[in-house]
Amino acid sequence: MDDRFAALRTATATALLRGAGATSPELRAAVARGCAPPELTALVEKIHRHAYTVTDRDIDDLRSRYSDEQLFEIIVAASFGAAETRLNAGLRALDDA
């Protein structure tokens, strides 16, 4: 199947996961893969599995360790990783159909 958006996703992943930011590229890449440090595990798992259940309290609990800019990058990286996982599963299903 032709994936006409692959180049755009690659450019987005490169900017998001490897570009300059308030967090390290290694942390953002790990979060996108769902391999977060212990203090972020609950938030990242929630985003990967049931993003609609994330509350202000989930974020507030992390504000003593991370700035708002860092939390934003972590949340976006986790969301991107979750979306990529779902997209790849859907594309594989279509290829197998």
C-alpha positions in Angstrom: 0.0 0.0 0.0 1.3 3.5 -0.9 1.8 5.6 2.2 1.6 9.2 0.8 2.2 10.7 4.3 5.3 8.7 5.3 7.6 11.6 4.5 5.6 14.0 6.5 5.5 11.6 9.5 9.2 11.1 9.2 9.8 14.9 9.2 7.5 15.3 12.2 9.2 12.4 14.1 12.7 13.9 13.4 11.7 17.4 14.6 9.9 16.1 17.6 12.2 13.4 18.8 15.6 14.6 17.6 15.3 18.4 17.6 16.2 20.9 20.3 13.9 21.1 23.2 13.5 21.5 26.9 14.0 17.7 27.3 16.7 15.6 25.8 16.1 13.8 22.5 16.8 10.5 24.3 14.0 11.1 26.8 11.5 12.1 24.1 12.4 9.0 22.0 12.1 6.7 25.0 8.7 8.2 25.9 7.5 7.8 22.3 8.4 4.1 22.5 6.6 3.8 25.8 9.8 3.3 27.8 9.6 6.2 30.2 11.7 6.7 33.4 9.9 5.5 36.5 8.4 8.8 37.5 6.8 9.2 34.0 5.7 5.6 33.6 2.1 6.1 34.8 1.5 9.1 32.6 3.1 7.6 29.5 1.2 4.4 29.9 -2.1 6.3 30.3 -1.4 8.3 27.2 -0.5 5.1 25.2 -3.5 3.1 26.4 -6.3 5.5 27.5 -5.3 9.1 26.8 -8.8 10.3 27.6 -8.3 9.4 31.3 -5.3 11.8 31.8 -6.3 14.5 34.3 -4.8 17.7 35.6 -3.8 15.8 38.7 -1.6 13.4 36.6 0.3 16.5 35.3 0.3 18.4 38.6 2.0 15.5 40.3 5.0 15.8 37.9 5.3 19.6 38.1 7.8 19.4 41.0 10.2 17.5 38.7 9.4 18.9 35.3 8.6 22.4 33.9 5.5 23.0 31.8 7.7 23.1 28.7 9.2 19.7 29.5 5.8 18.2 30.3 4.4 19.5 27.0 7.2 17.8 25.1 6.8 14.6 27.1 3.0 14.5 26.5 3.4 15.3 22.7 6.1 12.6 22.4 4.0 10.0 24.1 1.0 10.9 22.0 3.0 10.7 18.8 4.4 7.3 19.8 0.9 6.0 20.6 -0.5 7.3 17.3 2.4 5.8 15.4 1.8 2.4 17.0 -1.9 2.5 16.1 -1.2 3.6 12.6 1.4 0.9 12.0 -1.1 -1.7 13.3 -3.8 -0.4 11.0 -1.5 -0.4 8.0 -0.3 -3.9 8.7 -4.0 -5.0 8.9 -4.7 -3.5 5.6 -1.7 -5.1 4.0 -2.8 -8.5 5.4 -6.4 -8.1 4.1 
